Amino acid sequence: MGNSRVDLSYLETFSGGDKILIAEMMERFVLDAPDQLKSIDESINLGDWKSAYKNLHNFKSTLNFIAIQEIKDQVLAMEKIAKEETSVSTLKEKYKLLFDECKLLVEEIKKTLSQ
C-alpha cells in the first residue's frame, strides 16, 4: 500500500468541508474501530459466519468515510468469504492483515488530529 492509509475525500464531500465534523468523525473512528475489529475477530474465531458478515459489513461502512480503497477492498473480500462461508482459515489470515492495516490507519489518524 502507499504511504497514506487515510482518504478523507468522501468525508470532505459528505461534510461539505466542515473541518469540525471531519475531526469528530476521525475521532469517532479512532474510538470505534478497536471494538469493531474485536467483534469481527470474535465472530471469525467462533465460526459464526452470519455475525462475521454483519460485523464486516458494518465496518466497511465505517471505513468508507476515512480509509483508502485498498483497505475497503480487503474488507469487501472478507465480507464475500463470510457470506459464502468458504474458509475460516483464509478469513483469519485476512483479518490479521486487516488488523495490522487498521492499527496503522488509527495511528495515522491520531497523528493528523494532533497537528
N, C-alpha and C positions, 0 to 999 in steps of 0.2 A: 504494500500500500504506500501511497505517497506520504509526504511529510505531515499534513494535517488530516486529522480524522473528523474535524468539525466542518460542517457545511450549514451555514445559517441562512442560505438563500430562501428556503421555504418559509422559515420563521420570520425573516425580514419582510417577505411579501404578506404573510398571514397577519403580522402585527402592524403593517403599514409603516414600518421603520421605527416603531416605538421602542427606544433603547431600554426603557424601564421594563416593559413587558418582555423584551428579549432576555434581559438579565434575569428576570423572575423565572422564565421558562428554563433557562440554563441552570439556575439554582434548583429548580424542581427536578430536573433530570438528575443532577448530582445526588439529590436526596433519594429519589425513587429508584434509580437504576439498580443499586445493590439488592434491594428487596425483590425487584422484578427478576433479576438474574438468579437469585436464590430460589424463587418459585419455579423457574424454568429447570434449574438443576435438580430440585427435589422431584418434580414430576417425571423427569427423564430417568432418574435413579429408581423411582418406583415402577417404571414401565407403564405409567399412566399416560397413554397416547393422547387421550382427549384433553387432559389438563395441560400436557406439554404443548399441544397445538394451540390451545386457548391462550396460554401464557406467552408463547412466541408471537402469536397474532397481536396481542396487546402490546408487547414490547416493540414490535415492528411499528406500530402506530406512534409510539413514543419516539422512536429513532427517526421517524420521518421529519421531525422538526429540527433535528440537530446533527445527524451523522452523515458522513459521506456515503455514496451509493454502495461502495464495496461492503460496508458493514450491513447495510439494509439487505443487500443480496445474500449475505451469509444467513441472516435470519429467515429470509424467504426460502432458501434451500432447506433449512432446518424445519421450517413450518411444513414444507412439502413432505419431508421424511415422516414427520409426526402424523400428518393427515393420512398418508398411505400406510403407516405402521410398518415400515420396511426394515429398519436396522437400528436397534438401540445402540450398538457399539459405534456406528457411524455418527449417530446423534450425539453421543458422549464426546467423541473426538471433536466434532464441530463446535460443541458447547465450550470445550477448553479454549479453542481458538477465539470464539466469540467473547468469552470472559476476559481473555487477555487483551483483546482489542478494546473492549468497553472500559477496562481498567485504565488503559492509556487515554481513551476518549474522555473519561471523567477527569483525569489528571490535567489534560489539555484545557478542558472547560474551566476547571478551578484556576488554572494559571491565567486564562483570559479574564475571568471575573475579578482577579486580584489586581489587574492592571488599571 
